Amino acid sequence: MRAMESLVKKALSDALIALCETKPINQISIQNIVDKCGISRQTFYRYFRDKYDLMNYLYMLELDYNVALYEKCEDGLKCIFLHLFEHFREHKKYYMMVCKEEAQNGLIESIYKLNSEACIARYREKYGSDSVDEYIRLMIDFKCSGEAELIKNWVNSGMKAEPPVIAEAIVESINPLLRGLFND
């Protein structure tokens, strides 16, 4: 059953990426997506709430892959950002289309939310605490909103900065206290 689910999600994902090569996500309907891959609307809704849920699923797949790299990389955070930006470049047209979308549950909002959740989870894991004090939450909010905005600006400017440059800039801009969350 999981193999079929993976195949369906891959087909829907590939269809969305292909459609975003030619038009913005706000002009793509669920019907366009299912027609492109030959899957029924009912099946689409079995796995995703809407096209933004599918879009965020694609980002989550890439993020999960990059987080798995963290354990293998010598320079953890920089490695994650570098691979993420290389992935964005590899799918440049897709990300340029979806980053223009300002809708609720859009990609930039999801980048912020997922990044924030990951930082809070890491804090709780590292310090064995269920709560995160207000000062740390504010620092996490600043970090995550800044990174999301930087990613949006980088994508919308045509991804001119090289991935190693932008990855280094992000890591170096992280407050040392927060950077410590990711150093073991």
C-alpha positions in Angstrom: 0.0 0.0 0.0 2.8 2.5 0.9 4.4 1.8 -2.5 1.2 2.8 -4.3 0.9 5.9 -2.2 4.5 6.9 -3.0 3.9 6.3 -6.7 0.7 8.5 -6.7 2.4 11.3 -4.7 5.3 11.2 -7.1 3.0 11.4 -10.1 1.1 14.3 -8.7 4.4 16.0 -7.6 5.9 15.6 -11.1 2.7 17.0 -12.7 2.8 20.1 -10.5 6.4 20.7 -11.2 5.8 20.3 -15.0 2.8 22.7 -14.9 4.8 25.3 -12.9 7.3 25.4 -15.8 4.7 27.3 -17.8 2.4 29.1 -15.4 2.1 30.3 -11.8 0.6 28.0 -9.2 -2.4 30.3 -8.8 -3.4 29.6 -12.4 -3.1 25.8 -12.0 -6.2 23.9 -10.9 -6.5 20.5 -9.3 -8.0 19.4 -12.6 -4.9 20.5 -14.5 -2.7 18.5 -12.1 -4.8 15.3 -12.3 -5.2 15.6 -16.0 -1.4 15.9 -16.4 -0.7 12.7 -14.6 -3.9 10.7 -15.3 -5.0 10.3 -11.7 -8.5 11.0 -10.5 -9.5 14.1 -8.4 -10.8 11.7 -5.7 -7.3 10.2 -5.5 -5.7 13.6 -5.3 -7.9 14.5 -2.3 -7.1 11.2 -0.6 -3.5 12.5 -0.2 -3.7 16.3 -0.3 -6.1 19.0 0.9 -5.3 21.3 -2.0 -2.5 22.3 -4.4 -0.7 24.2 -1.7 -0.6 21.0 0.4 1.0 19.2 -2.5 3.5 22.1 -3.0 4.4 22.0 0.7 4.7 18.2 0.5 7.4 18.7 -2.2 9.3 21.1 0.0 9.0 18.7 2.9 10.5 15.9 0.9 13.5 18.0 0.1 13.8 19.3 3.6 13.6 15.8 5.1 16.4 14.7 2.7 18.5 17.6 3.7 18.0 17.1 7.4 19.1 13.5 7.0 22.3 14.9 5.4 22.9 16.9 8.6 24.2 13.8 10.4 26.6 13.0 7.6 28.0 16.5 6.9 30.9 18.0 8.7 29.5 21.5 8.6 25.9 20.5 9.3 23.7 23.7 8.8 25.8 25.0 5.9 25.5 21.6 4.3 21.7 21.6 4.7 21.4 25.1 3.2 23.8 24.4 0.4 21.9 21.3 -0.7 18.6 23.1 -0.4 19.7 26.0 -2.6 21.2 23.6 -5.1 17.9 21.8 -5.3 16.1 25.2 -5.7 18.4 26.0 -8.6 17.9 22.6 -10.2 14.1 23.3 -10.2 14.5 27.0 -10.8 11.3 27.6 -12.8 9.2 25.7 -10.4 10.5 27.6 -7.3 10.3 30.9 -9.1 6.6 30.3 -9.8 5.7 29.1 -6.3 7.6 31.8 -4.5 5.6 34.4 -6.2 2.4 33.0 -4.6 1.6 35.0 -1.5 -1.4 32.7 -0.5 -1.9 31.3 2.9 0.0 28.1 3.1 2.3 29.3 0.4 5.9 28.1 0.2 7.5 31.0 2.0 5.0 30.7 4.9 5.7 27.0 5.0 9.5 27.6 5.0 9.1 29.9 8.0 6.7 27.5 9.8 8.7 24.3 9.2 12.0 26.0 10.1 10.5 27.4 13.3 9.1 24.1 14.3 12.4 22.4 13.7 14.3 24.9 15.8 11.8 24.6 18.7 11.9 20.8 18.5 15.7 20.9 18.5 15.7 23.2 21.5 13.4 20.8 23.4 15.5 17.8 22.4 18.8 19.4 23.3 17.8 20.9 26.6 15.1 18.3 27.7 12.5 21.0 28.1 8.9 21.1 27.1 8.8 24.8 27.1 10.8 27.4 25.3 11.3 30.8 27.0 10.1 33.9 25.3 13.6 35.3 24.6 14.5 32.1 22.7 11.2 32.1 20.8 11.7 35.6 19.7 15.2 34.7 18.5 13.8 31.7 16.6 11.1 33.9 15.1 13.6 36.5 13.9 15.9 33.8 12.5 13.2 31.9 10.7 11.3 34.9 9.3 14.6 36.4 8.1 15.7 33.2 6.4 12.3 32.8 4.7 12.4 36.4 3.4 16.0 35.9 2.2 15.0 32.8 0.3 12.0 34.5 -1.3 14.2 37.5 -2.3 16.9 35.2 -3.7 14.4 33.2 -5.7 12.5 36.2 -7.0 15.8 37.9 -8.1 16.6 35.0 -10.3 18.8 33.0 -7.8 21.8 35.2 -8.8 23.9 34.5 -5.7 25.7 31.1 -5.8 24.3 28.5 -3.4 27.6 28.3 -1.3 27.5 32.1 -0.9 23.9 32.3 0.3 24.3 29.2 2.5 27.4 30.7 4.2 25.6 34.1 4.6 22.6 32.4 6.3 24.7 30.3 8.7 27.0 33.2 9.6 24.0 35.4 10.4 22.5 33.0 12.9 22.8 34.1 16.5 25.5 32.0 18.1 23.1 30.9 20.8 20.8 29.4 18.2 23.7 28.1 16.1 24.6 26.1 19.3 21.3 24.2 19.0 22.8 22.5 16.0 26.3 21.9 17.2 26.6 18.6 19.2 
